[in-house]
Amino acid sequence: MTRIVVDPITRIEGHLRIDCEVDGGKVNQAWSSGQMWRGIEIILKGRDPRDAWVFTQRICGVCTTVHAIVSVRAVENALQLEVPLNAQYIRNMIVAAHGVHDHIVHFYHLAALDWVDIVSALKGDPAGAAKIGASLSDYKGNSEPAIKAVRDKLSGFVGSGQLGVYASGYWGHPAMKLPPDINLLAATHYLQALEVQRIANKIVTVLGSKTPHIQNLAVGGVANAINPESQSTLTLERLFAIKAWIDELDDFVNNAMIPDVGAVGAVYADWTKYGAGVTNYLSVPDMPVDTKGTKFAMPGGYIKAADLTSFKTVGRFGDPYFRDNVTESVKHAWYSYSGDGKALHPFKGETSPQYTDWQDAGKYSWIKAPTFNGERAQVGPLANVLAMVAAGHEPTKKHLTRLLKIASTVAGTEIPVDAVHSTIGRIAARAVRCAVLLDELKAQWQLLVDNIGKGDFATFNRPVFPKGEVEGVGFHEAPRGVLSHWAVIENGKIKNYQAVVPSTWNAGPRDDNDQPGPYEASLVDNPIADPDKPLEVLRTVHSFDPCIACAIHLADTDRRPIVSVKAF
Amino acid sequence: MSVAVVGLGNLILSDDGVGVHVVQHLIDAFRFPDGVVVIDGGTSAIDLLDQLIEAEHLIFVDAARTGGAPGTVVELEGARLPAWFRQRMSPHQVGLADLLATLTLMDHAPKSVTLIGIEPQSMELGTELTPAVAAAAVEAAAKVLAKLSALGLHAATSRADAETRLCV
């Protein structure tokens, strides 16, 4: 038996350690451990709830926007405060553009290097790569000269010894299976995606006034002034600039990203057998299209044991089905709870650190272990896509069907919907959700323009804080899944504040019943070709798009070897 | 000529946020000539690409562990910088090193990269700087202004006490 320790996992935000016990060439047990400690609530206690979002968006450098949005939603929920339609649409556009940006960056710049061999791409033939590209879509970036220019540039880069971003890749690993021409096509899109992600970021910047860390939010709405006559406000001219950017994103996502993910998924179809892990899926609805948060453009809810007919919807902001069923366990996390120490609801949440050494059967992580209705749940684009399919959301069904059709054509065999319960399925679902978000970005743009056209310029309702105690939950279907903030407010000041973030759901350790979390469960049975280069572990962990700077906090990282292997 | 001054760090981890405190002070108390952008970068990396891609010179301001007493301000440039990235003296550099490699890959490598680093004392949860580091933030801001002047770009003071007191 061999024990692999990957610490830290690279190409993620934050500090994560993964331990795997390997026997007979596959993983038989795994542990996921957040290595930094958390506690935004400690900073927020006693503060004005209207300011909380300014602090919460500093939790992480990647997910700034999402922590801002969900914080104002939590306070609005506590006050039962309605939000003007324009404010909902503007927030929704920010959320959609941020999500598109995040999903593009994740696939091309964080996850793809586990599947695409950049060094092999240098051996690719531009004519061959262009031909494959043309067989998948009519994307304009697939021309032979464009692909040749990328190959020449990469050759120069790698030849000069400046591997830089590529230094941590396992090039030439036996589990790398794409032919050189497909590697070259994907590498071409990798570089093009660097330009494309800037476009998505521009939309966030124009609407949010600034990135990173948007400035335009307020509890009760947004600070964007709308006046079609004035140049200093959100004008039609700016809105039409945004529309042009959306069209550019559309071309890349639908004609490059979806075909790429389909083709990569087809070549790695064996990875549809690995990585299912926890198949209870939790997501929440998003893109509210009324002032009260009771109607949403994108559905969400709970699916038990991969059975889509079991889908139960989360219907509105503050829905008791969501609000009353979340708890967090610290049996295996470095915290202690008062009383009997059993899992606590976030409104009653406590953050008292209790560090022990690493204990396989005891405490081993700074991340708490959340459960829904007492069960472990996987969150993220796969959970959301499955919920939307179960709810009959047509755009989701359309994009998922198209991606599976491309994969089936490349594989030469039918790839069924059930294949998405897997490592590669999580990556496919993220591409599908990216395309769905882009459609929704267009729809929200139209809703905003139409509403302004009706003469409605309202963007803000003033919050009023009552005497005594109120509590509220804000949720958001963020790029990595369900994000919820839980605020208890007393006499207009924050009394307790807990953030249950997507990577808490996915990266959490075992729970009160010793049930493993999604990362841990999904690693079991993964093949390991070479324990010194555990590429397979990275594939499964990266498929969740870990971002754990918010699940936990600061590291002081001495430089150590990233992978260590012990035989025993 | 275009220069980006980027403050890095986490405002909710006390001294870790010193780089952001410095740029917030610069934005608040000085007016900069055309061609200079001063950015609160937080702990972001790839998200900054759009704002940094046109800059010929990059000046980062960040907490940096160099072994000096808390509040020690260092200025690193050129050959000494890769060591800073490699040693990962603060928690942002994995992303930042990738960002700089990406700029090179996109044919937008900056002509110079400078780090104004401040030795932190406390990296605990909190929104205030420790006194030694707050004092050093004024010194770090002066170093940024001196660096800009050396490039022929002079900032104007918009507050009488801007050069002696941090306003954040």
Interface residues (C-beta under 8 A of the other chain):
Chain A: T10 E13 H15 G39 I40 I42 I43 F55 R58 I59 C60 G61 V62 T64 V105 H109 K153 F157 Q162 G164 V165 L191 L194 E195 Q197 R198 N201 K202 T205 K210 T211 P212 H213 A549 H553 L554 A555 D556 T557 R559
Chain B: N10 L11 I12 L13 D16 G17 D40 G41 G42 T43 S44 A45 I46 D47 L48 L49 D50 I53 R86 Q87 R88 P91 H92 V94 G95 A97 D98 L100 A101 T102 T104 L105 M106 D107 M123 L125 G126 T127
